[in-house]
Amino acid sequence: MKNEIKSLTGLRGVVALWVAFFHFSFFRNEFIQDIVGKGYVAVDIFFVLSAFLLTVSYAGKFKALNYKIIEVFYKKRINRIYPVYIISVIFIVLFLEKSSISGFFINATLLQCFFNPDYLLNVVYWSLSTEWVCYLIFPFILWFVLHYKIRSEVLIIASLVLRFVLPYFPNNLYLGSEIPMKVGESSRYLDLSYGLVSLLRTVSSYFLGIGVALLPSFKMKKENFVIYVLLLLFVSMLFVEKGVLFIPLLSALMIKYLYEGKQNFIKTFLETKAVYFLGNISYSLYIIHYVVKKQNFVIVHSYHLNNLLLISFSLLLSYISYMLIERKLKIFKV
């Protein structure tokens, strides 16, 4: 794998900020709200980016199922996500919200996607749970794809088909389901964050990330023109009914160009110090912003200014978390 691609780190920061605005703000202006209100699909971009980077990192290592390599992979994934996560869980239980022992155990072990969503201590935890499951099965999926030479196009088509049918699945497919939930309960298309459906949503994004990562390298004379077209299509889909179905695919193709392609205006923007910094703290921001949101702090009486101040406060806390926890605390030595 290449050294760190700063533009992809920056992309992660932009996506995390999009999620924060989605949770904090509602805009009466339809144009702005069409963008902010689709922030839930940003989580799928996280999944796609994660699968893409893991694939280019481990495609050579997972051609054979070597126990030692898989063990190191799991340890690195735990080091990446667990310290900030478990500290946030403990903080919420101690200071913000009462939880049963079973509820704490379910959250502490990242098993939320299998249980009633009432157990969620933080709304965003569902995605960490489903991604953790994908981490567990990723070495075997990638081995299977490489060993049996599954074509990238098959994975991409399978991903799109799965995403297309997901809204038609019952969304109460989890343990402890007492009150039946209606299919398509959410008014936001593909905003699926409960139970088995949320796990399949994540698996779909992983298929897409793996498939695009394994596509042959793009070599075009006007490749910079292509990425601008992809960005234009991406933005356009935000204003098309059910257009979010295609946003993860467009994101995956843009990620491929950012990883392999030449310098362009998008890459330059994502590599700026401010955006790159945002990318570095993006994981902490993703977890922390909703903890802040749920406290309903009122600093000023202006709705949008208050939300902007709270997002800024979330950024500050995320920077502290990044410096003191993400960079310092490791569970395993690898």
URHUNOR-V83649 format. One record per pair of residues at least 24 apart in sequence whose C-alpha atoms are under 6 Angstrom apart, sorted by the first residue. I is the first residue (numbers start at 1). J is the second residue. If there is no record, write none. Layout:
((I/J) (I/J))
This chain:
((1/57) (6/271) (7/267) (7/270) (7/271) (9/279) (10/270) (10/275) (10/276) (10/279) (12/279) (13/278) (13/279) (13/282) (15/42) (16/282) (16/286) (45/248) (47/205) (48/205) (48/206) (48/209) (51/206) (51/209) (51/210) (52/209) (52/210) (52/213) (55/210) (62/143) (63/143) (79/330) (79/331) (113/195) (114/174) (114/175) (114/195) (115/174) (115/175) (116/174) (116/175) (116/176) (116/177) (130/199) (152/211) (152/215) (155/207) (155/211) (156/208) (156/211) (159/204) (159/207) (159/208) (281/318) (281/319) (281/322) (284/318) (285/318) (289/314))
